[in-house]
Amino acid sequence: MAALLEVRDLSVSFRTGEGLLKAVDRISFDVHAGEFISVVGESGSGKSMTAHAVMGLVPRPPGEVTGQTLFEGRDLQTLDEEALRDIRGDKIAMIFQEPMTSLNPVLSIATQLREGMVRHMGLTTRQAEARAVDLLKMVGIPEPERRLKQYPHHFSGGMRQRVMIATAISCEPKLIIADEPTTALDVTIQAQILDLMSKLSERLGAATVLITHNLGIVARYASRVNVMYAGRIVESAATEEVFERPGHPYTRGLLASIPRVDKPRQEALLPIQGQPPDLLHPEPGCSFTPRCPLAEERCLEGLPPLLEIARDHRAACIKADRA
């Protein structure tokens, strides 16, 4: 089956006063219809920039985007802004990291929910408002008729995130990109939001790309994982495969640094030593070398390619087969 979204050799760079910063470096991955995949990594690894590049939201200049993002066979990178606006919010929707900065503080919830439905679905204002009531009910907001007349500051963080989800699914998109949708929420609300997203994805048949640094979330919801480090995908496999047989030292470091219920409480967590690399001044060879416990001299000779180490399991490490 052809992929819904095909990302091929996607790179995002920024010209700065100190030189060229490559935030995303020639990454490739696929998303199939109805699939729930995740992109994980530390802050600054390129996860959010990848999402912005797919959505056509990288400012140019100073940003430069190369490669292909094929959605239903159509390269989004070749479209002008008007054509992208026809796709954004309609066929591809994005849930941003912080709803308080994504929702307009001076517009009512009704106005913000109606906008996409009027533009993309051709609904009248009255029809869009009736659908907005149904959407707020769907995402678990009580008294939706009254809530529609309110403004973002009247809502808690969890409720604002539910409004963002309602906005994202309002036009029944085929692909939803969720960029750290639960970062600012407490654990209980996080679980509610993610359960809601998972159920809505199944109900609508939409594919979901979840961007997160939380491997616990990945284990519960995602069927496939792409691990990013320093702007590159360093490992890609089914979620169960990654957790049971991680091939890249960075992935194993991430897994070792999170608490587990099946380990003794007294057992210390193992952090990844060092700091992420300076993307303005990249070191030669594998970017994880300074922090890697398995590093050797040949790791400095060049960037390792993302190669298959098992069926549908790829890793960018020269020692992945015996790591």
C-alpha positions in Angstrom: 0.0 0.0 0.0 1.3 3.5 -0.9 2.2 5.7 2.0 0.0 8.6 2.9 3.0 10.8 3.6 6.5 10.1 2.2 9.4 12.2 3.5 12.5 11.9 1.4 15.9 13.4 2.2 14.3 16.3 4.0 16.8 18.9 5.3 16.1 22.2 7.0 18.9 24.8 7.4 19.2 28.3 8.7 21.7 31.0 7.6 23.0 32.7 10.8 25.7 35.2 11.5 28.0 32.4 12.7 27.3 30.1 9.7 24.9 27.5 8.5 22.9 25.6 11.1 21.4 22.3 9.8 18.4 21.6 12.0 17.2 18.6 10.0 19.7 16.5 8.0 18.4 14.4 5.1 15.8 12.3 6.9 13.3 9.9 5.3 10.3 8.1 6.7 6.8 7.1 5.7 3.4 7.4 7.4 0.5 5.1 6.2 -3.2 5.7 6.5 -4.5 5.1 10.0 -1.0 4.6 11.4 0.0 6.0 14.8 3.8 6.7 14.8 6.1 8.7 17.0 9.2 10.8 16.6 11.3 10.9 19.8 14.5 12.6 20.9 16.0 15.3 23.2 15.2 19.0 22.8 17.0 20.3 19.8 17.1 17.0 17.9 15.0 18.4 15.0 11.6 16.8 15.8 9.5 20.0 15.8 11.4 21.4 12.8 10.6 18.3 10.8 6.9 18.9 11.6 7.1 22.5 10.6 8.8 21.6 7.3 6.1 19.1 6.4 3.4 21.7 7.2 5.2 24.4 5.1 5.7 26.6 8.2 9.5 27.1 8.0 10.1 30.9 7.4 12.0 31.4 4.2 14.4 33.3 4.6 16.2 32.6 6.8 15.2 28.9 6.5 16.1 26.7 3.6 14.2 23.4 3.0 15.3 20.8 0.5 14.1 17.3 -0.2 10.5 16.0 -0.7 7.4 15.7 1.4 5.0 13.8 -0.7 1.4 13.8 0.6 -0.9 11.5 -1.4 1.8 11.7 -4.1 1.9 15.5 -4.2 5.1 17.2 -3.2 4.2 19.8 -0.6 7.6 21.6 -1.1 6.6 22.6 -4.6 3.3 24.3 -3.7 2.7 28.0 -3.2 1.3 29.4 0.0 -2.3 29.5 -1.3 -2.2 25.8 -2.2 -0.7 24.9 1.1 -3.4 26.8 3.0 -5.9 24.6 1.1 -4.3 21.5 2.5 -3.4 22.8 6.1 -6.3 22.3 8.4 -8.2 20.3 5.8 -6.2 17.2 4.9 -3.3 17.8 7.3 -3.8 19.3 10.7 -1.3 20.1 13.5 -1.7 20.3 17.3 0.9 22.7 18.5 3.0 22.4 21.7 1.5 25.3 23.7 -2.2 26.0 23.1 -2.1 29.3 24.9 0.2 30.7 22.2 -1.6 28.9 19.4 -5.1 30.1 20.2 -5.9 33.7 19.5 -6.6 35.4 22.9 -8.9 38.0 21.4 -11.2 35.7 19.5 -13.9 33.5 21.0 -13.6 29.7 20.8 -16.5 29.7 18.5 -14.8 32.0 16.0 -11.6 30.0 16.0 -13.4 26.6 15.6 -15.6 27.9 12.8 -12.9 29.4 10.6 -11.5 26.2 9.2 -14.9 24.6 8.6 -16.2 27.6 6.8 -13.1 27.8 4.6 -12.5 24.1 3.9 -15.9 22.5 4.2 -18.0 25.3 2.8 -20.3 25.4 5.8 -22.3 28.4 6.8 -21.5 30.1 10.1 -24.6 28.6 11.7 -23.7 25.1 10.4 -20.1 25.4 11.5 -21.2 26.5 15.0 -23.5 23.5 15.3 -20.6 21.3 14.3 -18.4 23.1 16.8 -20.8 22.1 19.6 -20.5 18.5 18.5 -16.7 18.7 18.4 -16.4 20.1 21.9 -18.7 17.3 23.1 -16.5 14.8 21.3 -13.3 16.0 23.1 -15.0 16.0 26.5 -15.7 19.7 27.2 -18.9 20.1 29.3 -21.5 22.7 28.4 -20.2 23.2 24.9 -22.8 25.8 23.9 -21.7 28.1 26.8 -18.0 27.4 26.3 -18.1 28.4 22.6 -18.8 32.0 23.7 -15.8 32.1 26.0 -12.1 33.0 25.3 -8.9 30.9 25.7 -8.1 32.5 29.1 -11.3 31.1 30.5 -10.0 27.5 29.9 -7.5 25.5 31.9 -4.4 24.1 30.2 -6.1 20.7 29.6 -9.3 22.3 28.3 -7.3 24.5 25.9 -5.5 21.4 24.6 -8.9 19.8 24.0 -9.9 22.8 22.0 -6.8 22.5 19.9 -7.6 18.9 19.2 -11.2 19.8 18.3 -9.8 22.4 15.9 -7.4 19.9 14.4 -10.1 17.3 13.7 -12.8 19.7 12.7 -12.4 19.1 9.0 -11.7 15.4 9.4 -8.0 15.4 8.2 -6.2 12.4 6.9 -3.0 13.2 8.9 -2.6 14.8 12.3 0.8 16.0 13.5 0.8 16.4 17.3 3.9 18.3 18.5 4.5 17.6 22.2 0.7 18.0 22.9 0.9 17.2 26.6 4.2 18.9 27.7 2.7 21.5 30.0 0.0 19.2 31.5 0.0 17.1 34.6 0.2 13.4 34.3 -3.5 12.7 34.8 -4.5 15.2 32.1 -1.7 13.9 29.8 -3.3 10.4 29.9 -6.7 11.8 29.2 -5.5 13.8 26.2 -3.5 11.0 24.7 -6.4 8.5 25.2 -8.6 11.0 23.5 -6.2 11.4 20.6 -5.8 7.7 20.1 -9.6 7.0 20.1 -10.3 9.9 17.7 -7.5 8.6 15.4 -9.2 5.2 15.3 -12.7 6.7 14.9 -11.7 9.1 12.1 -9.2 6.7 10.5 -6.6 9.5 10.5 -2.9 8.8 10.6 -1.1 10.4 13.6 2.5 11.6 14.0 3.2 12.1 17.7 6.3 14.2 18.5 7.5 13.6 22.0 10.5 13.0 24.3 8.4 10.7 26.6 9.2 7.1 25.9 6.4 6.0 28.2 3.9 7.6 25.9 5.6 6.0 22.9 5.3 2.5 24.5 1.6 2.9 25.1 0.3 4.6 21.9 2.7 4.3 18.9 3.1 1.4 16.6 6.4 2.6 15.2 9.2 4.9 16.4 11.7 7.2 14.7 14.5 8.2 17.0 16.1 11.5 16.2 19.5 12.9 17.3 21.2 16.1 16.0 18.8 16.5 13.1 19.0 12.9 11.9 17.0 9.7 12.3 19.4 7.3 14.1 16.9 4.4 14.6 13.6 3.4 13.1 11.6 0.3 14.0 8.3 -1.0 15.4 7.8 0.2 19.0 8.1 -3.3 20.5 11.3 -4.0 18.6 12.9 -0.7 19.8 12.1 -1.4 23.4 13.2 -5.1 23.3 16.2 -4.8 21.0 17.4 -1.2 20.7 20.1 -1.0 18.1 21.6 2.4 18.5 23.5 3.4 21.7 21.5 6.7 21.9 18.2 4.7 21.9 19.6 2.5 24.7 20.7 5.5 26.6 17.2 7.0 26.4 15.7 3.7 27.6 18.1 3.4 30.5 17.4 7.0 31.7 13.7 6.5 32.4 12.3 4.8 35.6 10.8 1.4 35.2 8.2 -0.4 37.4 9.9 -3.7 36.9 13.2 -2.5 38.4 14.1 -2.1 42.1 13.4 1.4 43.4 16.9 1.7 44.7 18.4 1.2 41.3 19.9 4.4 40.0 18.9 5.8 36.6 21.7 6.0 34.0 21.8 9.4 32.3 23.4 10.0 28.9 26.6 11.8 29.7 27.6 15.0 28.0 25.6 17.5 26.0 24.0 17.4 22.5 26.3 18.6 19.8 26.6 22.2 18.6 24.9 22.1 15.2 26.6 25.3 14.1 30.0 23.6 14.6 29.5 19.9 13.9 32.2 17.5 14.7 33.4 15.0 12.1 31.9 11.6 12.0 29.0 10.3 14.0 27.5 13.2 16.0 26.8 10.9 19.0 30.5 9.9 19.3 31.4 12.3 22.2 28.7 10.8 24.4 28.8 7.2 23.2 30.1 4.4 25.5 30.9 2.3 22.4 32.7 4.9 20.4 36.0 4.1 18.7 38.3 5.9 16.3 36.5 4.8 13.1 33.3 6.5 14.4 35.0 9.8 13.4 35.5 8.8 9.8 32.0 9.7 8.5 28.3 9.8 9.2 27.0 6.2 9.5 24.1 5.5 7.1 20.7 4.3 8.4 21.0 0.6 7.5 18.7 -2.4 8.2 19.9 -4.5 11.1 16.8 -6.7 11.3 13.5 -6.9 9.4 12.0 -3.4 9.3 14.6 -2.3 11.9 17.2 0.3 10.9 19.9 2.0 12.8 22.7 4.5 12.0 25.6 2.9 13.9 28.6 0.9 12.7 28.3 -1.3 15.8 24.5 -1.7 15.8 24.7 -5.4 14.9 26.6 -6.1 18.1 25.6 -3.2 20.3 
